[in-house]
Amino acid sequence: MLSNKSKDTMPDIAVVNPLEKTNWNDLLLRSAGYSFFHTAQWAGTLAEAYGYQPLYLYENNDNTPAGLFPLMEVKSPLTGKRGVCLPFTDACAPIVKSDRQFNELWTRAMSLGKESSWKYLEIRGGDKYLMEAPPFQAFWGHELDLRPGHEKLSQGLRNSTRRNIKKAYGEKLEINISTLPDTMKEFCRLNVMTRKEHGLPPQPDRFFRILQNLVIGRDMGFIVTASTGGQVIAANVYLHFGMEVIYKYGASDKRYQHLRANNLIMWEAIKHSCDRGFEKLQFGRTEPQHKGLMQFKEGWGAKPYKILYYRYDLRGKAFRANDNVIPGKLKNIISKLPAPALKAAGRILYRHIG
């Protein structure tokens, strides 16, 4: 559990902005436990799209991050001021080598939060250091080992997954793997449809334009699309850094669901990632109640694992459990809004909910 070290015994932990360090990603590659979400490009995307302030706690040791606690300050007149590790991120556990180091970084993060008058401090991951604390939210992650190569991986597919891929091939869908801005625009069009179906506003187009400029266009990600009759009907966005690929966003036109384009897109992304030498694919987070999505991800041979979020109330001095669930009636209302209203809601609301 967490210690209460006094400030004068703390190691030399600096507050840094990764956007101001030209060799930030090189430093990450020298440490264990990094992911794409620790990179300067992800920090830059969140900062530019939503105005969040990067406040990364960094302990340096011979030009290698001996300890790293990524944080962003979210300021909102609607939802308050807080520190999050990190907003709109599936998981971003601190990079540490011991319980002691985690405690030191956590204590420094709490001090920073008190100095900055944050409502709470949220961490997405790091559950092995917070085992006695109640999680705020719980999700499932799924990881696929790509090292065997796609020929061997095809043998481990669930029978239904294999059948769906075969059906999609039979429909003669056109698959495209791209890093071009026009492809991102096609994804954004489909994303509005998918979010509407789920009763949620879409992320702002501005966010995806920035992601395109800072990440996809710099060969740190790719977009896979499926088309029929010249019409893009499904698209997935993948991000990558080091030896890991992350499936981050997916969208599709439900009218073409029977063609099984989503299955073919994922399989082509797996093959592409294997051919490029990546070693693992993360399928993103899944809410426990979404059984169908869980089955979809496990059908590729991906191994499930828990992702826990923790929220520490700096005023109440206690960890909190989640009591903020979007009511089903509200989702139903959102799902009936026209696309322009949905997009306007996304532009207005997203920066407040990070």
SULHU-V9688 format. One record per pair of residues at least 12 apart in sequence whose C-alpha atoms are under 7 Angstrom apart, sorted by the first residue. I is the first residue (numbers start at 1). J is the second residue. D is the distance in whole Angstrom. If there is no record, write none. Layout:
# SULHU-V9688
i-><I:I>
j-><J:J>
d-><D:D>
This chain:
# SULHU-V9688
i-><1:1:1:2:3:4:10:12:13:13:13:14:14:14:15:15:15:15:16:16:16:16:17:17:17:18:19:19:24:25:25:27:27:28:30:31:31:33:34:35:36:36:37:37:38:41:41:45:45:45:49:49:49:50:52:52:52:53:53:54:54:54:55:55:55:55:56:56:56:57:57:66:67:67:68:68:68:69:69:69:70:70:70:71:71:71:71:72:72:72:76:78:79:80:81:81:82:82:82:82:83:83:83:83:83:84:84:84:85:85:85:86:87:88:90:90:91:91:92:92:93:93:93:94:99:114:118:119:119:119:120:120:120:120:121:121:121:121:122:122:122:123:123:123:124:124:124:125:125:125:127:133:134:134:134:135:135:135:135:136:136:136:136:136:136:137:137:137:138:138:138:139:139:139:139:139:139:139:140:140:140:140:140:140:140:140:141:141:141:141:141:141:141:141:142:142:142:142:142:142:142:142:143:143:143:143:143:143:143:144:144:144:144:144:144:145:145:145:146:146:146:146:146:147:149:150:150:150:156:157:157:157:158:158:161:164:164:165:165:167:168:168:168:168:171:173:173:173:174:174:174:175:175:175:175:176:176:176:177:177:177:177:178:178:178:179:179:179:179:180:181:186:187:187:188:190:190:190:191:192:193:194:194:196:196:197:198:199:199:199:199:200:200:200:201:201:201:201:202:202:202:203:203:204:204:204:220:220:220:221:221:221:222:222:222:223:223:223:223:224:224:224:224:225:226:226:233:233:233:234:234:234:234:234:235:235:235:236:236:236:237:237:243:243:243:244:244:244:244:245:245:245:245:246:246:246:246:247:247:247:248:283>
j-><129:130:132:103:103:107:104:59:57:58:59:57:58:59:55:56:57:58:55:56:57:58:54:55:56:40:40:44:40:39:40:64:65:65:64:64:65:95:95:241:240:241:89:92:92:214:215:210:211:214:206:207:210:351:72:73:74:72:73:71:72:73:70:71:72:73:69:70:71:69:70:96:95:96:94:95:96:94:95:105:85:86:94:83:84:85:86:84:85:86:352:352:352:119:118:119:118:119:120:121:113:118:120:121:122:121:122:123:122:123:124:124:354:354:284:285:124:125:124:125:124:125:126:126:129:314:314:313:314:315:311:312:313:314:311:312:313:314:310:311:312:309:310:311:308:309:310:307:308:309:308:319:319:320:321:308:309:310:321:309:310:311:320:321:322:308:309:322:307:308:309:285:286:287:288:306:307:308:285:286:287:288:304:305:306:307:283:284:285:286:304:305:306:307:282:283:284:297:302:303:304:305:280:281:282:283:302:303:304:280:281:282:301:302:303:279:280:281:274:278:279:280:281:279:274:270:271:274:301:299:300:301:299:300:299:260:263:263:264:260:259:260:261:264:259:226:227:228:226:227:228:224:225:226:227:224:225:226:222:223:224:225:222:223:224:216:217:222:223:217:212:232:235:251:205:251:252:253:251:339:253:251:252:334:335:335:335:331:332:334:335:331:334:335:342:343:345:346:342:343:346:346:350:343:346:347:239:240:241:238:239:240:237:238:239:235:236:237:238:236:237:265:269:265:261:265:252:253:256:251:252:253:261:262:250:251:252:249:250:251:249:250:278:279:280:278:279:280:281:278:280:281:282:281:282:283:284:282:283:284:284:297>
d-><7:6:6:5:6:7:6:6:6:5:5:6:5:6:6:5:5:6:6:5:6:7:6:6:6:5:6:7:7:6:7:6:7:7:6:7:6:6:7:7:6:5:7:6:7:6:6:6:6:7:7:5:7:5:6:6:5:5:5:6:4:7:7:5:5:7:6:4:5:5:6:7:6:5:6:5:7:5:7:7:6:7:7:6:5:5:6:5:6:6:5:7:6:7:5:6:4:5:5:6:7:7:7:5:6:6:5:6:6:5:6:7:5:6:6:6:5:5:6:6:6:4:5:7:6:7:7:6:6:7:7:5:4:5:6:5:7:7:6:4:6:6:5:7:6:4:7:6:6:6:6:7:6:7:6:6:6:5:6:5:5:6:6:4:5:6:5:6:6:5:6:6:5:5:6:6:5:6:6:5:6:7:6:6:5:6:7:6:5:6:6:5:6:6:6:5:7:7:5:5:4:6:7:6:5:6:5:5:7:6:5:7:7:4:6:6:5:7:6:7:5:5:7:5:6:7:5:6:6:6:5:6:5:7:6:6:6:6:5:7:6:5:6:6:7:6:6:5:5:5:6:7:6:5:7:6:5:7:7:6:5:7:6:5:6:6:6:5:6:7:7:7:6:7:7:5:5:6:5:7:7:6:6:7:5:6:7:4:6:5:4:6:6:7:5:7:6:5:7:6:5:5:7:7:5:5:6:5:6:5:4:5:6:5:7:7:6:5:6:5:7:6:7:7:6:7:6:5:7:6:4:6:6:6:6:5:6:6:4:6:5:6:5:5:7:6:6:5:6:7:6:5:6:6:5:6:7:6:5:6:6:7>
